[in-house]
Amino acid sequence: MTPPDAPDNRWSDLDRPPLNAPALRRALVRPGSLWTSLEVVRETGSTNSDLAARAAGPDAPGEGAVLVAEAQHAARGRLDRRWTAPPRSGLFVSVYLVPGPGVPQERWGWVPLLAGVAVATGLSRAAGVDTALKWPNDLLVTVAGEERKAGGILAERAGEGIVLGIGLNVSLRAGELPVPTAGSLALAGAVTTDRDPLLRALLRSLEQWYGDWRAAGGDPVASGVQETYAAGCATLGRRVRALLPGEREVTGQAVALDGDGRLVIASDDGGRQPVGAGDIVHLRPAQAG
């Protein structure tokens, strides 16, 4: 018999039951779907690292492989920043996508922004929570009138495609937050913190947005990705300070996203500076000039 306090015991935390992998596979892995396999593991270091290693190996998965962990002990964000959360308190998922050959590689940089749109629209329907996007890869919710980070997105080249990772705080309580500025769906008043329907909604939304984008040859305008991202981006219209490598920085108002997904900053010196996600170290609010 499984001990009642074992991490994989269904009754060890009644508020945080484990994901139902067979039911998720029945719902998502079906003929004609983008998703071709779905695996749930009890714990790992990083789902992105695991899936990237598989993609680079001799037994690389096909497009649409999904790897989900109930807990991660070495989760990574952009620039190897660490992400921690209690077991079964969130969604920690990575998927393998192969946009080519129909999408030019210069447009692959839209994948993490597309994922942000998919997560925001999927959660709006499934959790009843408005999710804003902080460029380039943060998911924000409102808790007690404040914008707080509840998740993040990490895209990495691997094998012939991209490993896309999504981390989302679902049921974290105030005392469990890694930093005071973090948030979760529960703290934002979500109508449900049941991770099974949330994961289904997230992956179905991602399948739709990715499919439309790929059908448009990766064109962010024709697919609607650029317009929808801009509409939900909390960064646009605000004064920001972009910290760049070599201790350089650009301060000004974030005014647009360009066709490559870069943030365009109307700098204080009167110019317009596009900044790519791969070029930036930090993006911080700036005081009004």
Buried (B, 14 or more C-beta within 10 A) or exposed (E): EEEEEEBEBEEBBEEBBBBBBEEBBEBBBEEEEBBBBBBBBEEBEBBBBBBBBBBEEEEBBEBBBBBBBBBBEEBBBBEEEEBEBBBBBBBBBBBBBBBBEEBEEEBBBBBBBBBBBBBBBBBBEBBEBBBBBBBBBBBBBBBEEEBBBBBBBBBBEBBBBBBBBBBBBBBBEEEBBEEEEBBBBBBBEBEBBBBBEBBBBBBBBBBBBBEBBBEBEBBBEEBBBBEBBBEBBBBBEBBBBBBBEEEEBBBBBBEBBBEEBBBBBBBEEEEEBBBEBEEBBEBEEBEEE
